Amino acid sequence: MAKAFLLGLGVFLVSFAIGECLKNKGAMEQILEANMKPDAHHSPPGKHLSFYQGDIRLTKKQTENLKKYGDPTKGSADSRAASNVDSERWPNAVIPYTFDCSIGNMESAVRSVLNAMKQWERKTCLRFVPRTNEKAYLEFFKDQG
């Protein structure tokens, strides 16, 4: 769940940086609006995808864990943890990342993401490092959303 949360955060941050020129609506408002469109995520006809906190698409397993264990952000003893399932946490709280070429040359977007990473590092035990050869990593890219 932590990986999905961080991926959602990455998409949010990239969307915010890229959409600076769209001053009529805030980034979060644009994300929520996009997520309400049934075809935006290639969902089968008649199926409506559910999102955690409005902008994070969960896997079936994550949805089951959320129902089984409750929302970790709502006052449990372990409320600081994004997930109470060890296999869903980043090893040693270190998160490798890359920037796709679709965003790599967008200096303001990259700077926004790096600044957001610094904030996460100041407020959590997470540490972001450039990817070397890790199999699991975050990739920031430009897309709809």
C-alpha positions in Angstrom: 0.0 0.0 0.0 2.9 2.3 0.7 4.1 1.8 -2.9 0.7 2.7 -4.2 0.5 5.7 -2.0 3.9 6.9 -3.1 3.1 6.3 -6.7 -0.1 8.3 -6.3 1.9 11.0 -4.6 4.3 11.0 -7.6 1.5 11.3 -10.1 -0.1 14.1 -8.0 3.2 16.0 -7.8 4.0 15.6 -11.5 0.4 16.6 -12.4 0.7 19.7 -10.2 4.0 20.8 -11.7 2.9 20.3 -15.3 -0.4 21.9 -14.7 0.8 25.1 -13.3 -0.6 27.0 -16.2 -4.1 25.7 -15.5 -4.8 28.3 -12.8 -8.6 27.9 -12.9 -8.5 24.6 -10.9 -6.1 23.3 -8.4 -4.1 20.2 -9.2 -6.1 18.0 -6.7 -9.4 19.2 -8.1 -8.2 18.3 -11.6 -7.1 14.8 -10.4 -10.4 14.2 -8.7 -12.3 15.3 -11.7 -10.2 13.1 -14.0 -10.7 10.1 -11.7 -14.5 10.5 -11.9 -14.5 9.8 -15.7 -15.2 6.1 -16.1 -13.1 5.7 -19.3 -10.1 7.6 -17.9 -8.6 4.4 -16.5 -9.7 1.9 -19.1 -12.3 0.4 -16.7 -14.7 -2.2 -18.2 -18.1 -0.8 -19.1 -20.4 -0.7 -16.0 -17.4 -1.0 -13.6 -16.5 2.0 -11.6 -12.9 2.0 -10.1 -12.5 3.0 -6.5 -9.9 5.3 -5.3 -8.4 5.7 -1.8 -8.4 9.4 -0.7 -9.7 10.3 -4.2 -6.6 9.8 -6.2 -4.9 6.5 -5.4 -6.1 3.4 -7.3 -5.7 0.4 -5.1 -5.1 -3.2 -6.0 -7.6 -5.8 -5.0 -5.2 -6.9 -2.2 -4.8 -3.4 -1.0 -8.6 -2.9 -0.9 -9.0 -6.1 1.0 -6.3 -5.0 3.5 -8.0 -1.6 3.9 -11.3 -3.3 4.7 -9.7 -5.9 7.0 -7.3 -3.7 9.0 -8.9 -0.3 8.6 -7.6 3.0 7.4 -4.0 3.4 8.9 -4.4 7.2 8.8 -7.4 7.1 11.2 -6.1 7.0 14.7 -4.8 3.4 15.1 -1.8 2.7 17.3 0.2 2.2 14.2 -1.2 5.3 12.4 2.2 6.5 11.2 2.7 3.4 9.1 1.3 3.5 5.6 0.8 -0.3 5.8 1.0 -2.9 8.5 2.0 -5.6 6.0 5.8 -5.8 5.8 5.9 -7.1 2.2 4.2 -3.8 1.1 6.8 -1.6 2.6 10.0 -0.3 1.0 13.0 -2.3 2.2 14.8 -0.2 4.9 12.5 2.7 4.1 14.7 3.5 1.0 12.8 4.4 -2.2 14.7 4.3 -5.5 13.4 6.7 -8.2 13.9 7.7 -11.8 12.5 10.4 -14.0 11.2 9.2 -17.4 12.4 11.2 -20.5 8.8 12.6 -20.8 9.5 14.7 -17.7 13.3 14.6 -17.3 13.8 17.8 -19.4 11.0 19.7 -17.6 13.2 21.5 -15.0 10.3 22.9 -12.9 8.5 19.5 -12.7 11.7 17.7 -11.6 12.4 20.4 -9.1 8.9 20.2 -7.6 9.2 16.4 -7.2 12.6 16.7 -5.6 11.3 19.3 -3.2 8.4 17.1 -2.3 10.8 14.2 -1.6 12.8 16.5 0.7 9.6 17.3 2.6 8.7 13.5 2.9 12.3 12.9 4.2 12.0 15.6 6.8 8.6 14.3 8.1 9.0 10.5 7.8 11.6 7.8 8.0 11.5 7.4 4.1 14.6 8.2 2.1 14.7 8.7 -1.7 17.7 7.7 -3.7 18.3 7.7 -7.5 17.8 4.2 -8.9 20.7 2.0 -9.8 19.5 -1.5 -10.6 16.6 -2.1 -8.1 13.6 -4.0 -9.4 11.1 -2.0 -7.4 11.3 1.8 -7.8 9.2 4.9 -8.5 9.2 6.3 -12.0 7.9 9.9 -12.5 6.4 10.5 -15.9 4.2 12.9 -17.8 0.7 11.5 -18.5 -2.9 12.5 -18.2 -4.3 13.2 -14.9 
